[in-house]
Amino acid sequence: MLENAPAEVKSKRLLLRWPQHCDAAAIQRQANNPRVALMTANIPLPYTLSDATDWLGRLAGLRTSGTTLAYAVLTQSKKQLIGVIALMRIADGEAELGYWIGEEFWGQGYCSEAGRAILDVGFTMLNLRGVRAHHIAKNPASGRVLEKIGFGSLDTEERLFRGQRLPCRTYYLARTNQPTDL
């Protein structure tokens, strides 16, 4: 299914492209920030260059297996890596959206823009029926991003997050509810 996914996607200000091994240092530098890593379910802290290299090494296999489509998020103007966005756990026409943006780039609309771009790929090229997303309740900014790109909130429940049970919000966006400006 992921054979239809483009290697690059452009939006107004961003370039989404498949992550490359040369991105390891930039990924490590941005993700090794507690304010970034601790809001994600999977980024260890500290996040080392070896962690970034290992993750990059696993991506090709995940893409080949059809379960994950990840993009490095770069500014078009400076080609600077500012984060990562992915459709994960792709199965049976559904996927989960995951993302992080480096702290110095927060509040500039980059995450919403990247989200719209990857959802367009998911719905039009991968023919997904729906996408879900989760965030811990103490990260309401992530919920605002999801709502801005069309997701509806489903519920709040305790989920295992970084080894502890924390309240997490769950969101969903069906292809039929997809905003027309994507």
C-alpha positions, 0 to 999 in steps of 0.5 A, a space after each residue: 500500500 505504501 508504494 503509492 506514497 510519495 518520497 516528498 510532499 510540499 506544503 506552503 512552507 514545508 517539505 516533508 520527505 523520507 528521513 535519511 541517515 544524514 538527518 540523525 544529528 538534527 533529529 537527535 538535537 531536536 528530540 533530546 529536549 525534555 519538553 519534546 521527548 516527554 510529550 511523546 510515547 516513544 522518544 527515550 530521554 536522553 535521546 542519543 545519536 545512536 537512538 536516532 540512527 537506530 530509528 532511521 535504520 528501522 524506518 525502511 523496513 516499516 515502510 516496506 512492511 506497509 505499517 509506517 509512513 514517516 516523514 522528516 519535516 523541513 522548512 522549505 526556505 532553509 531546508 532545516 529539519 524541524 520535526 517528524 510526522 508519521 502515519 503508524 500502525 497502518 492496517 485495515 484502512 486505518 492509521 495512527 498519526 504521530 508527530 513532534 516538532 522542535 521546541 524552537 518551532 512551536 507556535 508557528 503552525 508548522 505541526 498543523 501544516 505538516 498534519 494536513 499534508 500527511 493526511 492528504 497523502 493518507 486519504 488520497 494516496 493510501 486510501 485510508 478510511 480513518 486516522 486516530 491520534 492520542 495525546 496526554 492530557 497535560 499536553 493540550 497544545 497537541 489537542 489544539 493541533 488535532 482539532 485545527 486539522 479536523 479531528 474530533 475528540 472521542 474520549 479521555 481514558 487512562 493509558 500506559 504512557 512512558 511506563 505510567 498510567 496517565 489520562 490521554 485524549 483520543 481523537 479520530 478523523 474519518 475520510 468523509 469528515 476530512 476538511 476540504 482545504 487539505 
